[in-house]
Amino acid sequence: MRRVLLGVLLLLLVAQPAYSAPAGLDRPGRKEIAMELVSSAENSTLRWRRQYTYLEDIGDGRGYTGGIIGFCSGTGDLLVVVRRYTKAQPDNPLARFIPALRRVNGSDSHRGLGQPFVRAWHRAAHDAAFRRAQDAERDRVYFDPAVRRARADGLRTLGQFIYYDAMVMHGPGSDASSFGGIRRAVLRVARTPAEGGSEGRYLNAFLDARTRVMEQEEAHADTSRIDTEQRRFLRERNFGLRPPLTWHVYGDRYHIG
């Protein structure tokens, strides 16, 4: 009898499906939506491919902000983009600014950059190799890690986007104001779906924690990308981030049909 019972138990264990991380944001159609959503908040347009040429200092203490997701001269990712571009295309208009970008890393300084750098960035944006460098750095540092972490936490497409947008704005680091610190704060009050928690409750807690961080930075004090975009999708329980989507950022209305 004991052998029979053990055999039945083994069959039941084998029959139990393994936990399956959800697919979602990395599908081509959903990734396009993610790019448009981020662009609505970062650049006030859905036409994200026009932002390869974007470059300005928005006064947030991170120096120049540029490109499709706002690479910054003060945080080092803009330097990495230029280095990646230079490796693929050594004779390019931005290569000569690499020493200056190294010097200003960690500050908001424009020393050695200024208008010559801005003009060179605009010229480089017409080069497919430069656009590929931006795409690759976006995926390596922000998009791919966000999707991997969100899937491991059991989050569907909306949750994967919420992680990605947080990484874009706050960086993927581990300090309290970065993505890792925000997630760590949430885990003290809510369980992920992978741990058996409610997806809606967990994501609301994540957005609460992120809002608190944003409100501490004057440049990010407008939390409409959360309040009238991400929370709207969450209230609608659109965990698959399926169109049609309608939202507002900074008072502007956007729609994806």
MINU-77919 format. One record per residue: x, y, z of N, C-alpha, C in turn; residue in one letter. Coordinates in Angstrom, 1 decimal. Example, Ala and Ser with C-alpha at 12.3 -4.5 7.8 and 13.67 -1.06 7.14 Angstrom:
// MINU-77919
13.2/-5.7/7.8/12.3/-4.5/7.8/13.2/-3.3/7.8/a
12.8/-2.2/7.1/13.7/-1.1/7.1/12.9/0.0/7.9/s
// end
This chain:
// MINU-77919
0.8/-1.2/0.0/0.0/0.0/0.0/0.9/1.3/0.0/m
1.9/1.2/0.8/2.8/2.4/0.9/3.4/2.7/-0.5/r
3.8/1.6/-1.2/4.4/1.8/-2.6/3.3/2.5/-3.5/r
2.1/2.0/-3.4/1.0/2.6/-4.2/0.8/4.0/-3.9/v
0.8/4.4/-2.6/0.6/5.8/-2.3/1.7/6.6/-2.8/l
2.9/6.1/-2.6/4.1/6.9/-3.1/4.0/7.1/-4.6/l
3.6/6.0/-5.3/3.4/6.1/-6.8/2.4/7.2/-7.2/g
1.3/7.2/-6.5/0.2/8.2/-6.8/0.8/9.6/-6.5/v
1.5/9.8/-5.4/2.0/11.1/-5.0/3.0/11.6/-6.1/l
3.9/10.7/-6.6/4.8/11.0/-7.6/4.1/11.5/-8.9/l
3.0/10.7/-9.3/2.2/11.1/-10.5/1.6/12.4/-10.3/l
1.1/12.7/-9.1/0.5/14.1/-8.9/1.6/15.2/-9.0/l
2.7/14.9/-8.5/3.8/15.9/-8.6/4.2/16.2/-10.0/l
4.4/15.1/-10.8/4.7/15.2/-12.2/3.7/16.0/-13.0/v
2.4/15.7/-12.6/1.3/16.3/-13.3/1.2/17.8/-13.1/a
1.7/18.3/-11.9/1.6/19.7/-11.6/2.4/20.5/-12.6/q
1.8/21.5/-13.3/2.6/22.3/-14.3/3.6/23.2/-13.5/p
4.8/23.3/-14.1/5.8/24.2/-13.5/5.3/25.7/-13.7/a
5.8/26.5/-12.8/5.4/27.9/-12.9/5.9/28.5/-14.2/y
5.1/29.1/-15.0/5.4/29.6/-16.3/5.4/31.1/-16.3/s
6.6/31.8/-16.5/6.6/33.2/-16.5/5.9/33.7/-17.8/a
5.1/34.8/-17.6/4.3/35.3/-18.7/5.1/35.9/-19.8/p
4.7/35.7/-21.0/5.3/36.4/-22.1/4.7/37.8/-22.2/a
5.1/38.6/-23.1/4.4/39.9/-23.2/5.1/41.0/-24.0/g
5.8/41.9/-23.2/6.3/43.2/-23.8/7.4/43.0/-24.8/l
8.1/41.8/-24.9/9.1/41.7/-25.8/8.6/41.2/-27.2/d
7.3/41.0/-27.3/6.7/40.7/-28.6/6.7/42.0/-29.4/r
7.0/41.9/-30.7/7.2/43.1/-31.6/6.1/44.2/-31.4/p
4.8/43.8/-31.5/3.7/44.7/-31.4/3.7/45.4/-30.1/g
3.9/44.6/-29.0/3.8/45.2/-27.7/5.1/46.1/-27.4/r
6.2/45.7/-27.9/7.4/46.5/-27.7/7.2/47.9/-28.4/k
6.6/47.9/-29.6/6.3/49.2/-30.3/5.4/50.0/-29.4/e
4.4/49.4/-28.7/3.5/50.2/-27.8/4.3/50.8/-26.7/i
5.2/50.0/-26.1/6.1/50.4/-25.0/6.9/51.6/-25.4/a
7.5/51.6/-26.6/8.3/52.7/-27.1/7.4/54.0/-27.2/m
6.2/53.8/-27.7/5.3/55.0/-27.9/4.8/55.5/-26.5/e
4.6/54.6/-25.6/4.1/55.1/-24.3/5.3/55.9/-23.6/l
6.5/55.4/-23.6/7.6/56.1/-23.0/7.8/57.4/-23.8/v
7.7/57.4/-25.1/7.9/58.7/-25.8/6.9/59.7/-25.5/s
5.7/59.3/-25.2/4.6/60.3/-24.9/5.0/61.0/-23.6/s
5.7/60.4/-22.7/6.1/61.0/-21.4/7.4/61.7/-21.6/a
8.4/61.1/-22.3/9.7/61.7/-22.4/9.8/62.8/-23.5/e
9.0/62.7/-24.5/9.1/63.6/-25.7/7.8/64.2/-26.1/n
6.7/63.9/-25.5/5.4/64.5/-25.8/5.0/64.1/-27.3/s
5.3/62.9/-27.7/4.9/62.5/-29.0/5.0/61.0/-29.0/t
4.2/60.3/-29.9/4.2/58.9/-30.1/5.3/58.5/-31.1/l
5.8/59.5/-31.8/6.8/59.2/-32.9/8.2/59.1/-32.3/r
8.4/57.9/-31.7/9.6/57.8/-30.9/10.9/57.7/-31.8/w
10.7/57.2/-33.1/11.8/57.1/-34.0/12.4/58.5/-34.4/r
11.7/59.5/-34.2/12.2/60.8/-34.4/13.1/61.4/-33.3/r
13.2/60.6/-32.2/13.9/61.1/-31.1/15.3/60.7/-31.0/q
15.8/60.0/-32.0/17.3/59.7/-32.1/18.1/61.0/-32.1/y
17.5/62.0/-32.7/18.2/63.3/-32.8/18.0/64.2/-31.6/t
17.1/63.9/-30.7/16.8/64.7/-29.5/18.0/64.9/-28.6/y
18.3/66.1/-28.1/19.3/66.4/-27.1/19.1/67.7/-26.5/l
19.0/67.8/-25.2/19.0/69.0/-24.4/19.3/68.8/-23.0/e
19.5/69.9/-22.2/19.6/69.8/-20.8/18.3/70.2/-20.2/d
17.6/69.3/-19.5/16.3/69.6/-19.0/16.4/70.1/-17.5/i
17.6/70.3/-17.1/17.7/70.9/-15.7/17.5/70.0/-14.6/g
17.7/68.7/-14.8/17.5/67.7/-13.7/18.7/67.3/-13.0/d
19.9/68.0/-13.3/21.1/67.6/-12.7/21.9/66.5/-13.3/g
21.4/66.0/-14.5/22.0/64.9/-15.2/22.7/65.3/-16.5/r
22.9/66.6/-16.6/23.6/67.1/-17.9/22.7/67.0/-19.1/g
23.3/66.6/-20.2/22.5/66.5/-21.4/21.7/65.2/-21.4/y
20.4/65.3/-21.8/19.6/64.2/-22.0/19.3/64.0/-23.5/t
19.5/62.8/-24.0/19.3/62.7/-25.5/18.9/61.3/-25.9/g
18.4/61.3/-27.1/18.1/60.0/-27.8/16.7/59.5/-27.4/g
16.5/58.2/-27.8/15.1/57.6/-27.8/14.6/57.4/-26.4/i
15.4/57.3/-25.3/14.9/57.1/-24.0/15.5/58.1/-23.0/i
16.3/59.1/-23.5/16.9/60.0/-22.6/18.2/59.6/-21.9/g
19.1/59.1/-22.7/20.5/58.8/-22.2/21.1/60.1/-21.7/f
21.8/60.0/-20.6/22.3/61.3/-19.9/23.8/61.3/-19.9/c
24.4/62.5/-20.1/25.8/62.7/-20.0/26.3/62.6/-18.6/s
25.4/62.9/-17.6/25.8/62.8/-16.2/25.7/61.5/-15.5/g
25.0/60.5/-16.2/24.9/59.2/-15.6/25.7/58.1/-16.4/t
26.3/58.5/-17.5/27.3/57.6/-18.1/26.7/56.8/-19.3/g
25.3/56.7/-19.4/24.8/55.8/-20.5/24.9/56.5/-21.8/d
24.9/57.9/-21.8/25.2/58.6/-23.1/26.6/58.3/-23.6/l
27.5/58.3/-22.7/28.9/58.0/-23.0/29.0/56.6/-23.6/l
28.3/55.6/-23.0/28.3/54.2/-23.5/27.8/54.2/-24.9/v
26.7/54.9/-25.2/26.1/54.9/-26.6/27.2/55.5/-27.6/v
27.8/56.5/-27.2/28.8/57.1/-28.1/30.0/56.1/-28.3/v
30.4/55.5/-27.3/31.5/54.5/-27.4/31.1/53.3/-28.3/r
29.8/52.9/-28.1/29.3/51.8/-28.9/29.3/52.2/-30.4/r
28.8/53.4/-30.7/28.7/53.9/-32.0/30.1/54.0/-32.6/y
31.1/54.5/-31.8/32.4/54.7/-32.3/33.1/53.3/-32.6/t
32.8/52.3/-31.9/33.3/51.0/-32.1/32.8/50.5/-33.5/k
31.5/50.7/-33.8/31.0/50.3/-35.1/31.4/51.2/-36.2/a
31.5/52.5/-35.9/31.8/53.5/-37.0/32.9/54.5/-36.4/q
34.1/54.1/-36.5/35.2/55.0/-35.9/35.2/56.4/-36.4/p
35.0/56.6/-37.6/35.0/57.9/-38.2/33.6/58.5/-38.1/d
33.3/59.1/-37.0/32.0/59.7/-36.8/32.1/61.0/-36.1/n
31.1/61.9/-36.1/31.2/63.2/-35.6/31.2/63.3/-34.1/p
30.9/62.2/-33.4/30.8/62.3/-31.9/32.1/61.7/-31.3/l
32.9/61.0/-32.0/34.0/60.3/-31.4/35.0/61.3/-30.7/a
35.2/62.4/-31.2/36.1/63.4/-30.5/35.6/63.9/-29.2/r
34.3/63.7/-28.9/33.8/64.1/-27.6/33.9/63.1/-26.5/f
34.4/61.9/-26.8/34.5/60.9/-25.7/35.3/61.3/-24.5/i
36.5/61.9/-24.7/37.2/62.4/-23.5/36.4/63.4/-22.6/p
35.7/64.3/-23.3/34.9/65.3/-22.5/33.7/64.6/-21.8/a
33.1/63.6/-22.5/32.0/62.8/-21.9/32.5/62.1/-20.7/l
33.7/61.6/-20.7/34.3/60.9/-19.6/34.5/61.8/-18.4/r
34.9/63.1/-18.7/35.2/64.0/-17.6/33.9/64.5/-17.0/r
32.8/64.7/-17.7/31.6/65.2/-17.1/30.7/64.1/-16.5/v
31.1/62.9/-16.7/30.3/61.8/-16.1/30.1/61.9/-14.6/n
28.9/61.9/-14.1/28.7/62.1/-12.7/28.4/63.5/-12.3/g
28.2/64.4/-13.3/27.9/65.8/-13.1/27.0/66.3/-14.1/s
26.6/67.6/-14.0/25.7/68.2/-15.0/26.5/69.1/-15.9/d
27.8/69.0/-15.8/28.7/69.9/-16.6/28.5/69.8/-18.1/s
28.7/70.9/-18.8/28.8/70.9/-20.3/30.2/71.1/-20.8/h
31.1/71.1/-19.9/32.5/71.4/-20.2/33.0/70.5/-21.4/r
33.5/71.1/-22.4/34.1/70.4/-23.5/33.0/69.9/-24.5/g
31.7/70.2/-24.2/30.6/69.7/-25.1/30.0/70.9/-25.7/l
28.9/71.5/-25.1/28.3/72.7/-25.7/27.7/72.5/-27.0/g
27.6/73.6/-27.8/26.9/73.6/-29.1/27.6/72.7/-30.1/q
29.0/72.6/-30.1/29.6/71.7/-31.1/29.1/70.2/-30.9/p
29.0/69.9/-29.6/28.5/68.5/-29.3/27.1/68.3/-29.7/f
26.2/69.3/-29.5/24.8/69.3/-29.9/24.7/69.1/-31.4/v
25.5/69.9/-32.1/25.4/69.8/-33.6/25.9/68.5/-34.1/r
27.0/67.9/-33.5/27.5/66.6/-33.9/26.5/65.5/-33.6/a
25.8/65.6/-32.5/24.7/64.6/-32.1/23.6/64.6/-33.2/w
23.2/65.8/-33.6/22.2/65.9/-34.6/22.6/65.3/-36.0/h
23.9/65.5/-36.3/24.4/65.0/-37.5/24.5/63.4/-37.4/r
24.9/62.9/-36.3/25.1/61.5/-36.1/23.7/60.8/-36.2/a
22.7/61.5/-35.8/21.3/60.8/-35.7/20.9/60.4/-37.1/a
21.5/60.9/-38.2/21.1/60.5/-39.5/21.8/59.2/-39.9/h
22.7/58.7/-39.1/23.5/57.5/-39.4/22.8/56.3/-38.8/d
22.6/55.3/-39.6/21.9/54.1/-39.1/22.7/53.4/-38.0/a
24.0/53.5/-38.1/24.9/52.9/-37.0/24.7/53.5/-35.7/a
24.4/54.8/-35.7/24.2/55.6/-34.4/22.8/55.2/-33.9/f
21.8/55.0/-34.7/20.5/54.6/-34.3/20.5/53.2/-33.7/r
21.3/52.3/-34.4/21.5/51.0/-33.8/22.2/51.0/-32.5/r
23.1/51.9/-32.3/23.8/52.0/-31.0/22.8/52.4/-29.9/a
21.9/53.3/-30.2/20.9/53.7/-29.2/20.0/52.5/-28.9/q
19.5/51.9/-29.9/18.6/50.7/-29.7/19.3/49.6/-28.9/d
20.5/49.3/-29.2/21.2/48.3/-28.5/21.4/48.6/-27.0/a
21.8/49.9/-26.7/22.0/50.3/-25.3/20.7/50.3/-24.5/e
19.6/50.8/-25.2/18.3/50.7/-24.6/17.9/49.3/-24.2/r
18.1/48.4/-25.1/17.7/47.0/-24.8/18.6/46.4/-23.7/d
19.9/46.6/-23.8/20.9/46.0/-22.9/20.7/46.4/-21.4/r
20.5/47.7/-21.2/20.5/48.3/-19.9/19.1/48.4/-19.3/v
18.1/48.7/-20.2/16.7/49.0/-19.7/15.7/48.0/-20.1/y
15.4/47.8/-21.3/14.3/47.0/-21.8/14.4/45.5/-21.4/f
15.5/44.9/-21.8/15.7/43.5/-21.5/15.7/43.1/-20.0/d
16.5/43.9/-19.2/16.5/43.6/-17.8/15.1/43.8/-17.2/p
14.3/44.8/-17.6/13.0/45.1/-17.1/12.1/43.9/-17.3/a
12.1/43.5/-18.6/11.2/42.4/-19.0/11.6/41.1/-18.2/v
12.9/40.8/-18.1/13.3/39.6/-17.4/12.9/39.6/-15.9/r
13.1/40.8/-15.3/12.7/40.9/-13.9/11.2/40.8/-13.7/r
10.5/41.5/-14.5/9.0/41.4/-14.4/8.4/40.1/-14.7/a
9.0/39.4/-15.6/8.5/38.0/-15.9/8.8/37.1/-14.7/r
10.0/37.2/-14.2/10.4/36.4/-13.0/9.5/36.7/-11.8/a
8.9/38.0/-11.7/8.0/38.3/-10.7/6.6/37.9/-11.0/d
6.4/37.3/-12.2/5.0/36.9/-12.5/4.1/37.9/-13.1/g
4.7/39.0/-13.6/3.9/40.1/-14.1/3.7/40.0/-15.6/l
2.5/40.3/-16.0/2.1/40.3/-17.4/2.6/41.6/-18.1/r
2.1/41.8/-19.3/2.6/42.8/-20.2/2.6/44.2/-19.6/t
1.5/44.6/-18.9/1.4/45.9/-18.3/2.5/46.0/-17.2/l
2.6/45.0/-16.4/3.6/45.1/-15.3/5.0/45.1/-15.9/g
5.3/44.5/-17.0/6.6/44.5/-17.6/6.8/46.0/-18.1/q
5.8/46.6/-18.6/6.0/48.0/-19.1/6.2/48.9/-17.9/f
5.5/48.7/-16.8/5.6/49.5/-15.6/7.1/49.5/-15.1/i
7.7/48.3/-15.1/9.1/48.1/-14.7/10.0/48.8/-15.7/y
9.7/48.7/-17.0/10.6/49.3/-18.0/10.5/50.8/-17.9/y
9.4/51.4/-17.7/9.3/52.9/-17.6/10.0/53.3/-16.4/d
9.9/52.6/-15.3/10.6/53.0/-14.1/12.1/52.9/-14.3/a
12.6/51.9/-15.0/14.1/51.8/-15.2/14.5/52.9/-16.1/m
13.7/53.3/-17.1/14.1/54.4/-18.0/14.3/55.7/-17.2/v
13.3/56.0/-16.3/13.4/57.3/-15.6/14.4/57.2/-14.4/m
14.4/56.1/-13.6/15.2/56.1/-12.4/16.5/55.4/-12.5/h
16.7/54.7/-13.6/17.9/53.9/-13.7/17.7/52.5/-13.1/g
18.6/51.5/-13.5/18.4/50.2/-13.0/19.2/49.9/-11.7/p
19.7/50.9/-11.0/20.5/50.7/-9.9/19.8/50.1/-8.7/g
20.5/50.1/-7.5/19.9/49.5/-6.3/19.7/50.5/-5.2/s
20.1/51.8/-5.4/19.9/52.8/-4.3/18.4/53.1/-4.2/d
18.0/53.8/-3.2/16.6/54.0/-2.9/15.8/54.7/-4.0/a
16.4/55.5/-4.7/15.7/56.3/-5.8/15.8/55.6/-7.1/s
16.4/54.5/-7.2/16.5/53.7/-8.5/15.5/52.6/-8.5/s
15.4/51.9/-9.7/14.5/50.8/-9.8/14.6/49.8/-8.7/f
15.9/49.4/-8.5/16.1/48.3/-7.5/15.6/48.7/-6.1/g
15.8/50.0/-5.7/15.4/50.4/-4.4/13.9/50.5/-4.3/g
13.3/51.0/-5.4/11.8/51.0/-5.4/11.2/49.6/-5.3/i
11.7/48.7/-6.1/11.2/47.3/-6.0/11.4/46.8/-4.6/r
12.6/47.0/-4.0/12.9/46.5/-2.7/11.9/47.0/-1.6/r
11.5/48.3/-1.8/10.6/48.9/-0.8/9.2/48.3/-1.0/a
8.8/47.9/-2.2/7.5/47.3/-2.5/7.5/45.9/-1.9/v
8.6/45.2/-2.0/8.6/43.8/-1.5/8.4/43.7/0.0/l
8.6/44.9/0.7/8.3/44.9/2.2/6.8/44.9/2.5/r
6.0/45.3/1.5/4.6/45.5/1.8/3.7/44.7/0.9/v
4.2/44.1/-0.2/3.4/43.3/-1.1/4.1/42.2/-1.7/a
3.4/41.1/-2.0/4.0/39.9/-2.6/3.8/40.0/-4.1/r
4.8/39.5/-4.9/4.7/39.4/-6.3/3.7/38.3/-6.7/t
3.2/38.4/-7.9/2.4/37.2/-8.4/3.1/35.9/-8.3/p
4.4/35.9/-8.6/5.2/34.7/-8.6/5.2/34.1/-7.2/a
5.0/34.9/-6.2/5.0/34.5/-4.8/3.6/34.2/-4.3/e
2.6/34.3/-5.2/1.3/34.1/-4.8/0.5/35.3/-4.5/g
1.1/36.5/-4.7/0.4/37.8/-4.4/-0.6/38.2/-5.5/g
-1.4/39.2/-5.3/-2.3/39.7/-6.3/-1.5/40.7/-7.2/s
-1.6/40.5/-8.5/-0.9/41.3/-9.5/-1.3/42.8/-9.4/e
-2.6/43.0/-9.3/-3.1/44.4/-9.1/-2.6/45.1/-7.9/g
-2.7/44.4/-6.8/-2.2/44.9/-5.5/-0.7/45.2/-5.5/r
0.0/44.3/-6.1/1.5/44.5/-6.2/1.8/45.7/-7.0/y
1.2/45.8/-8.2/1.5/46.9/-9.1/1.1/48.3/-8.5/l
-0.1/48.3/-7.8/-0.5/49.5/-7.2/0.6/49.9/-6.1/n
1.1/49.0/-5.4/2.1/49.3/-4.4/3.4/49.8/-5.1/a
3.7/49.2/-6.2/4.9/49.6/-6.9/4.7/51.1/-7.4/f
3.6/51.4/-8.0/3.3/52.8/-8.4/3.3/53.7/-7.3/l
2.8/53.3/-6.1/2.8/54.2/-4.9/4.3/54.5/-4.5/d
5.1/53.5/-4.5/6.5/53.7/-4.1/7.2/54.6/-5.2/a
6.9/54.4/-6.4/7.6/55.2/-7.4/7.1/56.6/-7.4/r
5.9/56.8/-7.1/5.3/58.2/-7.0/6.1/58.9/-5.9/t
6.3/58.3/-4.7/7.0/58.9/-3.6/8.4/59.4/-4.1/r
9.1/58.5/-4.8/10.4/58.9/-5.3/10.4/60.1/-6.3/v
9.4/60.0/-7.2/9.3/61.1/-8.2/9.0/62.5/-7.5/m
8.2/62.4/-6.5/7.8/63.7/-5.8/9.0/64.3/-5.1/e
10.0/63.6/-4.8/11.2/64.1/-4.2/12.2/64.8/-5.2/q
11.9/64.7/-6.5/12.7/65.4/-7.5/11.9/66.4/-8.2/e
12.3/67.6/-8.2/11.6/68.7/-8.8/11.3/68.5/-10.3/e
12.3/67.9/-11.0/12.2/67.7/-12.4/11.2/66.6/-12.8/a
10.9/65.8/-11.8/10.0/64.6/-12.0/8.8/64.7/-11.2/h
8.5/65.9/-10.6/7.4/66.0/-9.7/6.0/65.8/-10.3/a
5.9/66.0/-11.6/4.7/65.7/-12.3/4.5/64.2/-12.5/d
3.6/63.6/-11.9/3.5/62.1/-11.9/2.3/61.7/-12.8/t
2.0/62.5/-13.8/0.9/62.1/-14.7/1.2/60.9/-15.5/s
2.4/60.6/-15.8/2.7/59.3/-16.5/2.3/58.1/-15.7/r
2.2/58.3/-14.4/1.7/57.2/-13.5/0.2/57.4/-13.3/i
-0.2/58.6/-12.9/-1.6/58.8/-12.5/-2.6/58.7/-13.6/d
-2.3/59.2/-14.8/-3.3/59.2/-15.9/-2.9/58.4/-17.0/t
-1.9/57.5/-16.8/-1.5/56.6/-17.8/-1.5/55.2/-17.2/e
-0.4/54.9/-16.4/-0.3/53.5/-15.9/-1.4/53.1/-15.0/q
-1.8/54.0/-14.1/-2.9/53.6/-13.2/-4.2/53.5/-13.9/r
-4.4/54.2/-15.0/-5.6/54.0/-15.8/-5.7/52.6/-16.4/r
-4.6/52.2/-17.0/-4.5/50.8/-17.5/-4.8/49.8/-16.4/f
-4.2/50.1/-15.3/-4.4/49.1/-14.1/-5.8/49.1/-13.7/l
-6.4/50.3/-13.6/-7.9/50.3/-13.2/-8.7/49.5/-14.2/r
-8.4/49.6/-15.4/-9.1/48.9/-16.5/-8.8/47.4/-16.5/e
-7.8/47.0/-15.7/-7.4/45.6/-15.6/-6.9/45.1/-17.0/r
-6.2/46.0/-17.7/-5.7/45.7/-19.0/-4.2/45.2/-18.8/n
-4.1/44.0/-18.1/-2.8/43.5/-17.8/-2.1/43.0/-19.1/f
-2.8/42.8/-20.2/-2.1/42.5/-21.4/-1.7/43.7/-22.3/g
-2.0/44.9/-21.8/-1.7/46.1/-22.5/-2.2/46.1/-23.9/l
-3.4/45.7/-24.1/-4.0/45.5/-25.4/-4.7/46.8/-25.9/r
-4.4/47.2/-27.1/-5.2/48.3/-27.7/-6.6/48.0/-27.8/p
-7.5/49.0/-27.9/-7.1/50.5/-27.9/-6.7/51.0/-26.5/p
-5.8/51.9/-26.5/-5.3/52.5/-25.3/-5.4/54.0/-25.4/l
-6.0/54.6/-24.4/-6.1/56.1/-24.3/-5.6/56.5/-23.0/t
-4.8/57.6/-23.0/-4.2/58.1/-21.7/-3.8/59.5/-21.9/w
-3.4/60.1/-20.8/-3.0/61.5/-20.7/-1.6/61.6/-20.0/h
-0.7/62.4/-20.5/0.5/62.8/-19.9/0.7/64.3/-20.0/v
1.0/64.9/-18.8/1.2/66.4/-18.8/0.0/67.1/-19.4/y
-1.2/66.5/-19.3/-2.4/67.1/-19.8/-2.7/66.8/-21.2/g
-1.8/66.2/-22.0/-2.0/65.9/-23.4/-2.6/64.5/-23.5/d
-3.5/64.4/-24.5/-4.2/63.1/-24.7/-3.5/62.3/-25.8/r
-3.4/61.0/-25.6/-2.8/60.1/-26.6/-3.7/58.9/-26.8/y
-3.6/58.3/-27.9/-4.4/57.2/-28.2/-3.7/56.2/-29.2/h
-3.8/55.0/-28.9/-3.3/53.9/-29.8/-4.5/53.0/-30.1/i
-4.8/52.9/-31.4/-6.0/52.2/-31.8/-5.8/50.7/-32.0/g
// end
